[in-house]
Amino acid sequence: MYDRKSQHENQQQADELKRIPNAWMQCMRAGKFEEAWKLSDKVLAAGVNRDPRLPRHYQCVWNGSPLDDKRVLVRCYHGLGDTIQFMRYIPKLRQIAKEVIVWAQEPLLELLKTIPEINQLLPLHDGQPDVGYDVDLEVMELPFIFRTTTDTIPANVPYLQADPLKLSEEHKFNVGLVWQSGDWNQARCIPFSALAPLADIPNINLFILQANAEAAGWQEGFGIHPGEFSLTNYARVIKGLDLMISVDSMPAHLAGAMNVPVWTILHDKADWRWMDERQDSPWYPSMRLFRQKENEGWPAVIARVALELRSHALNS
């Protein structure tokens, strides 16, 4: 009888843990971060996903150990945009840690050097970090660790620095454009053909900042294609813009982190970090969200963006 009862309780706990990801997402989308962290507490207590054999972006790293007066290793196991978004926590982390070591994607290292609270900055690779530490965590665990609410998100911008690089000396409204994100989530990508309303807006320089633009459908004669840049120079280009327009991808985070005005175009089932229904983002004060309505195609969203852009260009 005891074994049967124990087995039943274990199954109940397993079933509850399976339900947590969806419940967590719902809480975050609704801006109920405090409730989400209570669910994260249960995952932490159960040790779920703290397995180094899992793909890195599925791994939980922090084991609940205190960070106070410790050498803390921050592992950046997700995408470039994720690293950029959650680097905002480094100054807060440095206030309590003895030392902050950031193990990050190599293309970002020059930019991350502009965060003075980082004590050591190391290039991420497939092996183990070549540094000693007391406690480690994954960068996206920092909001949970600090029990962030929508009112306490560290939003002091800019927290990444770059010297602006002007691509044109014309007195026009300079706009950057990105319409495709990474291959892993095609739902975020806008077909190039849907961008036509942006082509002939007067008084703007429309710079094509899409990586691999031709492969993404770009055709010569649409906007100005300045070529490809290292990520460091890409940041300088964005810093020199009047406005960045991007789908949910790294350039949107980069613009927001540097306090450049950015319009982020979202599909109808956008990522949890943008929450539901909001047209602004507490993560980035300079960001405005353009959301695809349910069952609405991309052309309708782009039409709204084009209308707003025409108004901004006329008044700039």
LINQUI-V58453 format. One line per field, one symbol per residue. ss: DSSP state (A for helix, B for strand, O for the rest). phi: phi as a letter, one per 30 degrees, with the letter a starting at -180 (. if undefined). Layout:
BEGIN
ss=???
phi=???
END
This chain:
BEGIN
ss=OAAAAAAAAAAAAAAAAAAAAAAAAAAAAOOOAAAAAAAAAAAAAAOOOOOOOOOAAAOOOOOOOOOOOOBBBBBOOOOAAAAAAAAAAAAAAAOOOOBBBBBBOAAAAAAAOOOOOOOBBBBOOOOOOOOOOOBBBBAAAAAAAOOOOOOOOOOOOOOOOOOOOOOOOOOOBBBBBBOOOOOOOAAAOOOAAAAAAAOOOOOBBBBBOOOOOOOOOOOOOOOBOOOOOOAAAAAAAAAOOOBBBBBOOAAAAAAAAOOOOBBBBBOOOOOAAAOOOOOBOOOOOOBBBBBOOOOOOAAAAAAAAAAAAAAAAAAO
phi=.dddddddddddddddddddedddedddddicdeddddddedddddidicbdddeedcddcdcjddcdhcdcccccccddddeedcdeddeddddcddaccccbeedcddddddcddddbbbddbdccdcadacbbacedddedechdcddcedbdcdcccaddcdcacddbdcbcbbbbcdddbddddcdedddedddcddibcccdcddhedddjebejciccdjcbdddddddddddddaccaddaeeddddddcicebccccddcddedchcidcbbddbeccbcccddeicddedddddddddddddddcd
END
